[in-house]
Amino acid sequence: MTEPFLATLVLSERQHHALLHLKAAGRLTNTDYQRVTGTTKKTATRDLENLIARGVLDRVGKTGRGTYYVLARKGTQRGQRGTEGGGSALRKPPPPSVYIHVRKELPMACRSKILGALLLISPFLTGGRLLALEGMAVAPGEPASWTFYVENDSFLSTDRYYTNGIRLTQSYGADGLPHWAHTTRWMEHLVKRLPRPCAPGWNDGSCSDYEAAWTFGQNLYTPDDIRTSRLIRGQRPYGAWLYYGNVLTVSKGNEQQSLEIDVGAVGGSWAFGEDVQRGWHSFLRSAGNSDLPPDPKGWGNQIKNQPGLQLIYQDRWRLKDFSTESGVRYFDLVPAVSVGLGTVNVQGSVGAMARLGYNLHNEFPEIIPPAPPPAAPPALAQASGRRPAPFLRPAPAPPGRRWEAYLFARADQRYVAYSAFLDGNLRIFGRSPSVEKDPLVTDLQAGAVLGYAHWRASVTYVDRSPEFRGQRGHQNFLSFTLLHRR
């Protein structure tokens, strides 16, 4: 069902949009028609009857609830000025330039209805089988990838300051929200207000893709000396941040915006900081038959328990992009700005990442950090960047290009107005140990990524400038990331 073929049917604009929706979703109901076109039930019924009479659609079921419409399987469309490939109503998927669009002149209420209809596009056929759109590896709203991320200063034989961070993330197929995302409300609310969402499986560079993810993680912070049980004045206090978050990412062309909302606990006992660090150190001593690493004895001086709510907004864009004549990307440059607000920290940052190597994947590098941010995962995104030209969402890389390997470098400048792990608890939660922070923090990173087919792994070296007055020089640590994509 191509654009030229649709033109031969002499369709109204409403019918044109509805048929594109039907091609993507597999079937169409009267309610779907109303939402896609912003029309009334009476008009939707009249338009559908017209398409049935012309042989474009078949009705499945009797009138009433449960009735839906599919493309006619036999015969030719009546009322057309020509035929295409024998006149069958079932055609190959439309070319990449075809997508569901929302006219700018439509009123906001009408646009909201159209956007809401996209959320109802089902990834299932009769019997619960996944809808197999050509070129789509994962159906909209279905689990797409797992990412495990860990960073620790002990990889470089230190054990201080920001000492450990772990994060597990599951992302979902683009252009459809998973079932759990509807219960969060805020994701559904924002998606319905996207100006022009892409149809599932399609992106022409001017529409907006959206993807959802959930994440779970923990960060640990300690002073320089963990062997003493006394409070060390002028040293970073013990603390932990345990959180669960939801991430919504919207991509349009070479720009990508994300909003992450994390909820959890700050402190030690609520965030299980002491339990995790002491248990891990005990395991390492037993496994290595050694006295190292030492048992941390100062968790009695940790910051107080405090509920954590954090919002992280980020905007990034691909500024430069170089590829070979055969289409293999070998370099790109991605600047980014971000803002974090909440009871955990208040901060803003600017930065950029450059990648150089072979067959750089088309997804933006993952730079959505938990708060307060450790070094973010270097290049393993949950959310996809898109090419500016029209294209069908790519299937797994063909043989010969399943490998990717590249080096990357990144620099970030951060201004920290408040950090629970430096300034201590908010006053309503009582006084706690604190230090005089340095509000300007610089992170310099370098690393490598190696990927094959569905797997991708990376290692990152991080150099972080002092975060508080009296800190002994820069802090260095390593991070490792492993991603598996379906």
ZASEMAR-388596 format. One record per residue (C-alpha): x, y, z. Coordinates in nm, 3 decimals, decimal comma. Layout:
N
{xx=X	yy=Y	zz=Z} $
...
//
This chain:
486
{xx=0,000	yy=0,000	zz=0,000} $
{xx=0,218	yy=0,279	zz=-0,133} $
{xx=0,146	yy=0,652	zz=-0,149} $
{xx=0,088	yy=0,643	zz=-0,531} $
{xx=-0,153	yy=0,353	zz=-0,488} $
{xx=-0,343	yy=0,530	zz=-0,212} $
{xx=-0,374	yy=0,830	zz=-0,443} $
{xx=-0,555	yy=0,614	zz=-0,701} $
{xx=-0,827	yy=0,536	zz=-0,447} $
{xx=-0,940	yy=0,899	zz=-0,423} $
{xx=-0,940	yy=0,889	zz=-0,043} $
{xx=-1,027	yy=1,166	zz=0,195} $
{xx=-0,752	yy=1,278	zz=0,427} $
{xx=-0,927	yy=1,097	zz=0,715} $
{xx=-0,939	yy=0,771	zz=0,522} $
{xx=-0,577	yy=0,811	zz=0,416} $
{xx=-0,457	yy=0,844	zz=0,777} $
{xx=-0,678	yy=0,557	zz=0,892} $
{xx=-0,544	yy=0,318	zz=0,627} $
{xx=-0,186	yy=0,396	zz=0,723} $
{xx=-0,278	yy=0,323	zz=1,086} $
{xx=-0,441	yy=-0,002	zz=0,975} $
{xx=-0,132	yy=-0,106	zz=0,781} $
{xx=0,086	yy=-0,057	zz=1,089} $
{xx=-0,154	yy=-0,208	zz=1,345} $
{xx=-0,305	yy=-0,492	zz=1,141} $
{xx=-0,666	yy=-0,399	zz=1,210} $
{xx=-0,887	yy=-0,099	zz=1,275} $
{xx=-1,193	yy=-0,038	zz=1,491} $
{xx=-1,447	yy=0,242	zz=1,475} $
{xx=-1,298	yy=0,385	zz=1,794} $
{xx=-0,948	yy=0,374	zz=1,642} $
{xx=-1,078	yy=0,560	zz=1,338} $
{xx=-1,225	yy=0,833	zz=1,556} $
{xx=-0,903	yy=0,877	zz=1,751} $
{xx=-0,672	yy=0,873	zz=1,448} $
{xx=-0,878	yy=1,125	zz=1,252} $
{xx=-1,034	yy=1,327	zz=1,537} $
{xx=-1,381	yy=1,279	zz=1,391} $
{xx=-1,720	yy=1,176	zz=1,533} $
{xx=-1,859	yy=0,824	zz=1,554} $
{xx=-2,120	yy=0,902	zz=1,288} $
{xx=-1,861	yy=1,026	zz=1,041} $
{xx=-1,628	yy=0,734	zz=1,121} $
{xx=-1,910	yy=0,486	zz=1,051} $
{xx=-1,992	yy=0,656	zz=0,720} $
{xx=-1,627	yy=0,658	zz=0,608} $
{xx=-1,578	yy=0,293	zz=0,700} $
{xx=-1,894	yy=0,187	zz=0,516} $
{xx=-1,765	yy=0,375	zz=0,212} $
{xx=-1,436	yy=0,184	zz=0,221} $
{xx=-1,623	yy=-0,147	zz=0,255} $
{xx=-1,849	yy=-0,063	zz=-0,037} $
{xx=-1,543	yy=0,014	zz=-0,253} $
{xx=-1,380	yy=-0,317	zz=-0,164} $
{xx=-1,091	yy=-0,164	zz=0,032} $
{xx=-1,190	yy=-0,307	zz=0,372} $
{xx=-1,359	yy=-0,617	zz=0,507} $
{xx=-1,563	yy=-0,614	zz=0,828} $
{xx=-1,485	yy=-0,886	zz=1,083} $
{xx=-1,772	yy=-0,955	zz=1,323} $
{xx=-2,119	yy=-0,812	zz=1,337} $
{xx=-2,200	yy=-0,456	zz=1,429} $
{xx=-2,129	yy=-0,352	zz=1,786} $
{xx=-1,848	yy=-0,419	zz=2,029} $
{xx=-1,583	yy=-0,657	zz=1,897} $
{xx=-1,622	yy=-0,550	zz=1,536} $
{xx=-1,308	yy=-0,447	zz=1,352} $
{xx=-1,189	yy=-0,393	zz=0,996} $
{xx=-0,903	yy=-0,539	zz=0,793} $
{xx=-0,773	yy=-0,487	zz=0,441} $
{xx=-0,980	yy=-0,674	zz=0,183} $
{xx=-0,812	yy=-1,001	zz=0,096} $
{xx=-0,966	yy=-1,066	zz=-0,245} $
{xx=-1,071	yy=-0,868	zz=-0,545} $
{xx=-0,983	yy=-0,517	zz=-0,652} $
{xx=-1,073	yy=-0,182	zz=-0,505} $
{xx=-1,375	yy=-0,031	zz=-0,672} $
{xx=-1,383	yy=0,337	zz=-0,749} $
{xx=-1,012	yy=0,367	zz=-0,825} $
{xx=-0,859	yy=0,523	zz=-1,135} $
{xx=-0,615	yy=0,236	zz=-1,187} $
{xx=-0,463	yy=-0,077	zz=-1,038} $
{xx=-0,132	yy=-0,165	zz=-0,889} $
{xx=0,024	yy=-0,507	zz=-0,923} $
{xx=-0,306	yy=-0,682	zz=-1,008} $
{xx=-0,529	yy=-0,482	zz=-0,775} $
{xx=-0,497	yy=-0,693	zz=-0,461} $
{xx=-0,587	yy=-0,507	zz=-0,142} $
{xx=-0,297	yy=-0,663	zz=0,041} $
{xx=0,027	yy=-0,489	zz=-0,044} $
{xx=0,382	yy=-0,494	zz=0,075} $
{xx=0,461	yy=-0,256	zz=0,359} $
{xx=0,478	yy=0,110	zz=0,249} $
{xx=0,814	yy=0,267	zz=0,174} $
{xx=1,011	yy=0,427	zz=0,454} $
{xx=0,888	yy=0,775	zz=0,361} $
{xx=0,533	yy=0,685	zz=0,466} $
{xx=0,440	yy=0,769	zz=0,825} $
{xx=0,139	yy=0,873	zz=1,027} $
{xx=0,150	yy=1,247	zz=1,073} $
{xx=-0,047	yy=1,512	zz=1,256} $
{xx=-0,118	yy=1,835	zz=1,073} $
{xx=0,005	yy=2,143	zz=1,256} $
{xx=-0,321	yy=2,325	zz=1,196} $
{xx=-0,522	yy=2,064	zz=1,387} $
{xx=-0,648	yy=2,187	zz=1,726} $
{xx=-0,473	yy=2,054	zz=2,037} $
{xx=-0,773	yy=1,841	zz=2,138} $
{xx=-0,771	yy=1,671	zz=1,798} $
{xx=-0,397	yy=1,613	zz=1,809} $
{xx=-0,425	yy=1,460	zz=2,155} $
{xx=-0,681	yy=1,212	zz=2,023} $
{xx=-0,452	yy=1,114	zz=1,738} $
{xx=-0,156	yy=1,070	zz=1,969} $
{xx=-0,365	yy=0,869	zz=2,211} $
{xx=-0,462	yy=0,637	zz=1,927} $
{xx=-0,097	yy=0,549	zz=1,868} $
{xx=-0,083	yy=0,405	zz=2,217} $
{xx=-0,355	yy=0,158	zz=2,115} $
{xx=-0,157	yy=0,017	zz=1,821} $
{xx=-0,138	yy=-0,346	zz=1,921} $
{xx=0,176	yy=-0,557	zz=1,873} $
{xx=-0,033	yy=-0,874	zz=1,870} $
{xx=-0,217	yy=-1,072	zz=1,606} $
{xx=-0,501	yy=-1,311	zz=1,679} $
{xx=-0,370	yy=-1,578	zz=1,914} $
{xx=-0,127	yy=-1,344	zz=2,084} $
{xx=0,152	yy=-1,371	zz=1,828} $
{xx=0,377	yy=-1,071	zz=1,789} $
{xx=0,311	yy=-0,852	zz=1,489} $
{xx=0,605	yy=-0,896	zz=1,253} $
{xx=0,659	yy=-0,567	zz=1,072} $
{xx=0,934	yy=-0,588	zz=0,814} $
{xx=1,266	yy=-0,471	zz=0,955} $
{xx=1,147	yy=-0,453	zz=1,315} $
{xx=1,349	yy=-0,664	zz=1,558} $
{xx=1,125	yy=-0,583	zz=1,857} $
{xx=0,756	yy=-0,496	zz=1,862} $
{xx=0,655	yy=-0,158	zz=2,009} $
{xx=0,639	yy=-0,169	zz=2,388} $
{xx=0,800	yy=-0,514	zz=2,410} $
{xx=1,126	yy=-0,582	zz=2,602} $
{xx=1,417	yy=-0,482	zz=2,378} $
{xx=1,741	yy=-0,487	zz=2,580} $
{xx=1,908	yy=-0,536	zz=2,916} $
{xx=2,199	yy=-0,324	zz=3,033} $
{xx=2,413	yy=-0,396	zz=3,338} $
{xx=2,651	yy=-0,125	zz=3,451} $
{xx=2,904	yy=-0,130	zz=3,735} $
{xx=3,178	yy=0,110	zz=3,838} $
{xx=3,413	yy=0,080	zz=4,133} $
{xx=3,731	yy=0,250	zz=4,245} $
{xx=3,869	yy=-0,079	zz=4,378} $
{xx=3,937	yy=-0,176	zz=4,015} $
{xx=4,222	yy=0,076	zz=4,049} $
{xx=4,315	yy=-0,036	zz=4,404} $
{xx=4,146	yy=0,252	zz=4,589} $
{xx=3,844	yy=0,251	zz=4,817} $
{xx=3,721	yy=0,603	zz=4,891} $
{xx=3,479	yy=0,885	zz=4,808} $
{xx=3,245	yy=0,761	zz=4,533} $
{xx=3,335	yy=0,399	zz=4,580} $
{xx=3,074	yy=0,190	zz=4,395} $
{xx=2,780	yy=0,218	zz=4,159} $
{xx=2,561	yy=-0,046	zz=3,997} $
{xx=2,267	yy=-0,004	zz=3,762} $
{xx=2,040	yy=-0,252	zz=3,585} $
{xx=1,813	yy=-0,125	zz=3,306} $
{xx=1,555	yy=-0,282	zz=3,079} $
{xx=1,442	yy=-0,088	zz=2,776} $
{xx=1,142	yy=-0,149	zz=2,551} $
{xx=1,069	yy=-0,128	zz=2,178} $
{xx=1,010	yy=0,216	zz=2,033} $
{xx=0,676	yy=0,383	zz=1,959} $
{xx=0,473	yy=0,190	zz=2,214} $
{xx=0,453	yy=0,200	zz=2,592} $
{xx=0,479	yy=-0,124	zz=2,793} $
{xx=0,189	yy=-0,211	zz=3,020} $
{xx=0,362	yy=-0,090	zz=3,337} $
{xx=0,427	yy=0,253	zz=3,184} $
{xx=0,055	yy=0,329	zz=3,166} $
{xx=0,032	yy=0,301	zz=3,544} $
{xx=0,295	yy=0,572	zz=3,589} $
{xx=0,059	yy=0,821	zz=3,424} $
{xx=0,331	yy=1,076	zz=3,354} $
{xx=0,470	yy=0,881	zz=3,059} $
{xx=0,130	yy=0,840	zz=2,900} $
{xx=0,055	yy=1,208	zz=2,966} $
{xx=0,373	yy=1,323	zz=2,788} $
{xx=0,341	yy=1,081	zz=2,495} $
{xx=-0,010	yy=1,202	zz=2,421} $
{xx=0,130	yy=1,552	zz=2,380} $
{xx=0,405	yy=1,471	zz=2,134} $
{xx=0,355	yy=1,694	zz=1,827} $
{xx=0,418	yy=1,423	zz=1,567} $
{xx=0,479	yy=1,066	zz=1,685} $
{xx=0,623	yy=0,812	zz=1,442} $
{xx=0,420	yy=0,515	zz=1,330} $
{xx=0,558	yy=0,187	zz=1,470} $
{xx=0,859	yy=0,081	zz=1,267} $
{xx=0,892	yy=0,405	zz=1,070} $
{xx=1,089	yy=0,724	zz=1,109} $
{xx=1,145	yy=0,994	zz=0,847} $
{xx=1,357	yy=1,218	zz=1,070} $
{xx=1,081	yy=1,473	zz=1,129} $
{xx=0,851	yy=1,265	zz=1,348} $
{xx=0,920	yy=1,178	zz=1,713} $
{xx=1,016	yy=0,831	zz=1,835} $
{xx=0,963	yy=0,750	zz=2,201} $
{xx=1,095	yy=0,467	zz=2,416} $
{xx=1,042	yy=0,366	zz=2,777} $
{xx=1,277	yy=0,198	zz=3,024} $
{xx=1,294	yy=0,111	zz=3,391} $
{xx=1,613	yy=0,114	zz=3,593} $
{xx=1,730	yy=0,002	zz=3,936} $
{xx=2,057	yy=0,098	zz=4,101} $
{xx=2,263	yy=0,185	zz=4,405} $
{xx=2,556	yy=0,424	zz=4,470} $
{xx=2,792	yy=0,410	zz=4,771} $
{xx=3,004	yy=0,691	zz=4,919} $
{xx=3,268	yy=0,669	zz=5,193} $
{xx=3,550	yy=0,880	zz=5,341} $
{xx=3,915	yy=0,826	zz=5,258} $
{xx=3,982	yy=0,608	zz=5,566} $
{xx=3,727	yy=0,331	zz=5,622} $
{xx=3,931	yy=0,149	zz=5,893} $
{xx=3,829	yy=0,382	zz=6,176} $
{xx=3,492	yy=0,403	zz=6,346} $
{xx=3,529	yy=0,768	zz=6,446} $
{xx=3,386	yy=1,060	zz=6,251} $
{xx=3,657	yy=1,209	zz=6,029} $
{xx=3,610	yy=1,584	zz=6,009} $
{xx=3,663	yy=1,734	zz=5,664} $
{xx=3,610	yy=1,393	zz=5,497} $
{xx=3,313	yy=1,290	zz=5,286} $
{xx=3,056	yy=1,115	zz=5,509} $
{xx=2,927	yy=0,765	zz=5,455} $
{xx=2,611	yy=0,747	zz=5,249} $
{xx=2,417	yy=0,549	zz=4,989} $
{xx=2,147	yy=0,608	zz=4,730} $
{xx=1,914	yy=0,318	zz=4,644} $
{xx=1,662	yy=0,392	zz=4,371} $
{xx=1,415	yy=0,271	zz=4,111} $
{xx=1,342	yy=0,489	zz=3,811} $
{xx=1,146	yy=0,521	zz=3,488} $
{xx=1,294	yy=0,681	zz=3,178} $
{xx=1,110	yy=0,823	zz=2,877} $
{xx=1,326	yy=0,912	zz=2,578} $
{xx=1,205	yy=1,104	zz=2,272} $
{xx=1,418	yy=1,113	zz=1,956} $
{xx=1,367	yy=1,334	zz=1,653} $
{xx=1,623	yy=1,338	zz=1,377} $
{xx=1,962	yy=1,394	zz=1,537} $
{xx=1,826	yy=1,523	zz=1,866} $
{xx=1,727	yy=1,322	zz=2,169} $
{xx=1,559	yy=1,433	zz=2,492} $
{xx=1,503	yy=1,218	zz=2,799} $
{xx=1,330	yy=1,251	zz=3,133} $
{xx=1,409	yy=1,016	zz=3,419} $
{xx=1,219	yy=1,009	zz=3,748} $
{xx=1,384	yy=0,816	zz=4,032} $
{xx=1,239	yy=0,733	zz=4,372} $
{xx=1,428	yy=0,570	zz=4,653} $
{xx=1,613	yy=0,625	zz=4,979} $
{xx=1,919	yy=0,824	zz=5,078} $
{xx=2,125	yy=0,727	zz=5,382} $
{xx=2,270	yy=0,403	zz=5,501} $
{xx=2,013	yy=0,179	zz=5,668} $
{xx=1,730	yy=0,261	zz=5,426} $
{xx=1,961	yy=0,238	zz=5,125} $
{xx=2,146	yy=-0,074	zz=5,258} $
{xx=2,486	yy=0,090	zz=5,207} $
{xx=2,653	yy=-0,069	zz=5,507} $
{xx=2,511	yy=-0,415	zz=5,435} $
{xx=2,626	yy=-0,411	zz=5,073} $
{xx=2,977	yy=-0,280	zz=5,134} $
{xx=3,055	yy=-0,498	zz=5,436} $
{xx=2,912	yy=-0,806	zz=5,268} $
{xx=3,108	yy=-0,745	zz=4,947} $
{xx=3,434	yy=-0,681	zz=5,132} $
{xx=3,381	yy=-0,995	zz=5,338} $
{xx=3,329	yy=-1,199	zz=5,021} $
{xx=3,645	yy=-1,058	zz=4,862} $
{xx=3,853	yy=-1,135	zz=5,173} $
{xx=3,726	yy=-1,491	zz=5,180} $
{xx=3,772	yy=-1,545	zz=4,807} $
{xx=4,125	yy=-1,405	zz=4,812} $
{xx=4,225	yy=-1,546	zz=5,152} $
{xx=4,349	yy=-1,199	zz=5,243} $
{xx=4,295	yy=-0,918	zz=5,492} $
{xx=4,201	yy=-0,681	zz=5,210} $
{xx=3,978	yy=-0,503	zz=5,148} $
{xx=3,929	yy=-0,395	zz=5,510} $
{xx=3,599	yy=-0,407	zz=5,692} $
{xx=3,439	yy=-0,058	zz=5,677} $
{xx=3,386	yy=0,049	zz=6,040} $
{xx=3,250	yy=0,402	zz=6,012} $
{xx=2,894	yy=0,350	zz=5,887} $
{xx=2,770	yy=0,468	zz=6,226} $
{xx=2,863	yy=0,818	zz=6,103} $
{xx=2,658	yy=0,798	zz=5,785} $
{xx=2,411	yy=1,067	zz=5,679} $
{xx=2,059	yy=1,021	zz=5,809} $
{xx=1,786	yy=0,836	zz=5,624} $
{xx=1,598	yy=1,057	zz=5,380} $
{xx=1,338	yy=0,984	zz=5,108} $
{xx=1,479	yy=1,038	zz=4,761} $
{xx=1,294	yy=1,186	zz=4,463} $
{xx=1,500	yy=1,292	zz=4,164} $
{xx=1,414	yy=1,429	zz=3,820} $
{xx=1,681	yy=1,423	zz=3,549} $
{xx=1,628	yy=1,596	zz=3,214} $
{xx=1,878	yy=1,567	zz=2,932} $
{xx=1,904	yy=1,703	zz=2,580} $
{xx=2,169	yy=1,578	zz=2,341} $
{xx=2,223	yy=1,597	zz=1,969} $
{xx=2,456	yy=1,454	zz=1,709} $
{xx=2,659	yy=1,753	zz=1,592} $
{xx=2,897	yy=1,577	zz=1,354} $
{xx=2,864	yy=1,244	zz=1,178} $
{xx=3,108	yy=1,092	zz=0,927} $
{xx=3,061	yy=0,769	zz=0,732} $
{xx=3,235	yy=0,586	zz=0,449} $
{xx=3,085	yy=0,573	zz=0,100} $
{xx=2,941	yy=0,233	zz=0,187} $
{xx=2,756	yy=0,382	zz=0,487} $
{xx=2,980	yy=0,260	zz=0,770} $
{xx=2,993	yy=0,529	zz=1,039} $
{xx=3,341	yy=0,589	zz=1,179} $
{xx=3,310	yy=0,915	zz=1,375} $
{xx=3,048	yy=1,122	zz=1,554} $
{xx=3,035	yy=1,405	zz=1,807} $
{xx=2,748	yy=1,431	zz=2,057} $
{xx=2,719	yy=1,735	zz=2,288} $
{xx=2,472	yy=1,721	zz=2,578} $
{xx=2,320	yy=1,934	zz=2,852} $
{xx=2,138	yy=1,802	zz=3,159} $
{xx=1,963	yy=1,923	zz=3,472} $
{xx=1,894	yy=1,729	zz=3,793} $
{xx=1,642	yy=1,843	zz=4,055} $
{xx=1,534	yy=1,666	zz=4,372} $
{xx=1,606	yy=1,574	zz=4,730} $
{xx=1,924	yy=1,391	zz=4,629} $
{xx=2,096	yy=1,666	zz=4,436} $
{xx=2,043	yy=1,986	zz=4,239} $
{xx=2,284	yy=2,032	zz=3,953} $
{xx=2,338	yy=2,119	zz=3,587} $
{xx=2,599	yy=1,997	zz=3,341} $
{xx=2,731	yy=2,044	zz=2,988} $
{xx=2,952	yy=1,804	zz=2,803} $
{xx=3,031	yy=1,619	zz=2,482} $
{xx=3,137	yy=1,275	zz=2,366} $
{xx=3,338	yy=1,181	zz=2,055} $
{xx=3,353	yy=0,829	zz=1,911} $
{xx=3,603	yy=0,699	zz=1,655} $
{xx=3,618	yy=0,347	zz=1,515} $
{xx=3,442	yy=0,095	zz=1,295} $
{xx=3,068	yy=0,061	zz=1,237} $
{xx=2,945	yy=0,293	zz=1,515} $
{xx=2,588	yy=0,193	zz=1,597} $
{xx=2,316	yy=0,445	zz=1,517} $
{xx=2,199	yy=0,469	zz=1,876} $
{xx=2,312	yy=0,757	zz=2,088} $
{xx=2,557	yy=0,668	zz=2,366} $
{xx=2,399	yy=0,621	zz=2,707} $
{xx=2,469	yy=0,929	zz=2,916} $
{xx=2,169	yy=0,931	zz=3,152} $
{xx=2,331	yy=0,898	zz=3,493} $
{xx=2,172	yy=0,824	zz=3,825} $
{xx=2,181	yy=1,111	zz=4,071} $
{xx=2,421	yy=1,225	zz=4,192} $
{xx=2,582	yy=1,110	zz=3,869} $
{xx=2,864	yy=0,863	zz=3,855} $
{xx=3,043	yy=0,832	zz=3,527} $
{xx=2,759	yy=0,747	zz=3,293} $
{xx=2,761	yy=0,433	zz=3,080} $
{xx=2,966	yy=0,533	zz=2,779} $
{xx=2,792	yy=0,412	zz=2,469} $
{xx=2,519	yy=0,165	zz=2,550} $
{xx=2,193	yy=0,346	zz=2,507} $
{xx=1,845	yy=0,242	zz=2,604} $
{xx=1,707	yy=0,487	zz=2,358} $
{xx=1,775	yy=0,511	zz=1,986} $
{xx=1,913	yy=0,800	zz=1,789} $
{xx=1,772	yy=0,834	zz=1,439} $
{xx=1,911	yy=0,925	zz=1,098} $
{xx=1,781	yy=1,248	zz=0,947} $
{xx=1,681	yy=1,074	zz=0,623} $
{xx=1,367	yy=0,853	zz=0,601} $
{xx=1,433	yy=0,494	zz=0,698} $
{xx=1,277	yy=0,178	zz=0,828} $
{xx=1,391	yy=0,079	zz=1,176} $
{xx=1,694	yy=-0,140	zz=1,110} $
{xx=1,696	yy=-0,514	zz=1,161} $
{xx=2,001	yy=-0,684	zz=1,314} $
{xx=2,321	yy=-0,602	zz=1,127} $
{xx=2,380	yy=-0,816	zz=0,816} $
{xx=2,671	yy=-1,061	zz=0,802} $
{xx=2,996	yy=-0,873	zz=0,757} $
{xx=2,885	yy=-0,578	zz=0,967} $
{xx=2,781	yy=-0,747	zz=1,285} $
{xx=3,100	yy=-0,628	zz=1,454} $
{xx=3,153	yy=-0,282	zz=1,594} $
{xx=3,461	yy=-0,151	zz=1,770} $
{xx=3,554	yy=0,201	zz=1,863} $
{xx=3,725	yy=0,431	zz=2,112} $
{xx=3,553	yy=0,724	zz=2,279} $
{xx=3,640	yy=1,028	zz=2,487} $
{xx=3,409	yy=1,244	zz=2,689} $
{xx=3,428	yy=1,561	zz=2,900} $
{xx=3,163	yy=1,699	zz=3,137} $
{xx=3,153	yy=2,016	zz=3,344} $
{xx=2,906	yy=2,005	zz=3,632} $
{xx=2,777	yy=2,271	zz=3,869} $
{xx=2,642	yy=2,123	zz=4,193} $
{xx=2,412	yy=2,346	zz=4,397} $
{xx=2,319	yy=2,073	zz=4,647} $
{xx=2,428	yy=1,716	zz=4,712} $
{xx=2,297	yy=1,508	zz=5,000} $
{xx=2,632	yy=1,325	zz=5,007} $
{xx=2,834	yy=1,645	zz=5,049} $
{xx=2,600	yy=1,900	zz=5,210} $
{xx=2,429	yy=1,642	zz=5,430} $
{xx=2,059	yy=1,590	zz=5,485} $
{xx=1,795	yy=1,849	zz=5,421} $
{xx=1,716	yy=2,038	zz=5,741} $
{xx=1,373	yy=1,880	zz=5,787} $
{xx=1,548	yy=1,544	zz=5,833} $
{xx=1,793	yy=1,669	zz=6,096} $
{xx=2,161	yy=1,755	zz=6,106} $
{xx=2,413	yy=1,514	zz=5,962} $
{xx=2,785	yy=1,501	zz=5,878} $
{xx=2,881	yy=1,721	zz=5,582} $
{xx=3,177	yy=1,880	zz=5,404} $
{xx=3,234	yy=2,206	zz=5,221} $
{xx=3,173	yy=2,107	zz=4,861} $
{xx=3,343	yy=2,238	zz=4,549} $
{xx=3,047	yy=2,331	zz=4,325} $
{xx=3,239	yy=2,291	zz=3,996} $
{xx=3,331	yy=1,931	zz=3,910} $
{xx=3,494	yy=1,807	zz=3,590} $
{xx=3,478	yy=1,452	zz=3,460} $
{xx=3,717	yy=1,331	zz=3,188} $
{xx=3,656	yy=0,987	zz=3,043} $
{xx=3,814	yy=0,757	zz=2,788} $
{xx=3,721	yy=0,406	zz=2,693} $
{xx=3,655	yy=0,138	zz=2,436} $
{xx=3,350	yy=-0,049	zz=2,309} $
{xx=3,334	yy=-0,388	zz=2,141} $
{xx=3,011	yy=-0,527	zz=2,004} $
{xx=2,898	yy=-0,828	zz=1,807} $
{xx=2,542	yy=-0,898	zz=1,694} $
{xx=2,317	yy=-0,865	zz=2,002} $
{xx=2,597	yy=-0,804	zz=2,254} $
{xx=2,797	yy=-0,495	zz=2,340} $
{xx=3,057	yy=-0,441	zz=2,612} $
{xx=3,255	yy=-0,136	zz=2,719} $
{xx=3,521	yy=-0,028	zz=2,966} $
{xx=3,567	yy=0,334	zz=3,079} $
{xx=3,842	yy=0,511	zz=3,270} $
{xx=3,719	yy=0,817	zz=3,465} $
{xx=3,917	yy=1,105	zz=3,610} $
{xx=3,704	yy=1,325	zz=3,842} $
{xx=3,819	yy=1,656	zz=3,988} $
{xx=3,785	yy=1,717	zz=4,366} $
{xx=3,424	yy=1,742	zz=4,486} $
{xx=3,495	yy=1,901	zz=4,826} $
{xx=3,753	yy=2,118	zz=5,000} $
{xx=4,037	yy=1,914	zz=5,141} $
{xx=3,995	yy=1,619	zz=4,903} $
{xx=4,329	yy=1,458	zz=4,826} $
{xx=4,363	yy=1,509	zz=4,453} $
{xx=4,146	yy=1,371	zz=4,173} $
{xx=3,952	yy=1,047	zz=4,198} $
{xx=3,994	yy=0,773	zz=3,937} $
{xx=3,787	yy=0,464	zz=3,879} $
{xx=3,681	yy=0,217	zz=3,610} $
{xx=3,335	yy=0,126	zz=3,488} $
{xx=3,215	yy=-0,174	zz=3,289} $
{xx=2,894	yy=-0,206	zz=3,091} $
{xx=2,735	yy=-0,509	zz=2,928} $
{xx=2,432	yy=-0,482	zz=2,699} $
{xx=2,221	yy=-0,750	zz=2,536} $
{xx=1,968	yy=-0,644	zz=2,274} $
{xx=1,708	yy=-0,875	zz=2,125} $
//
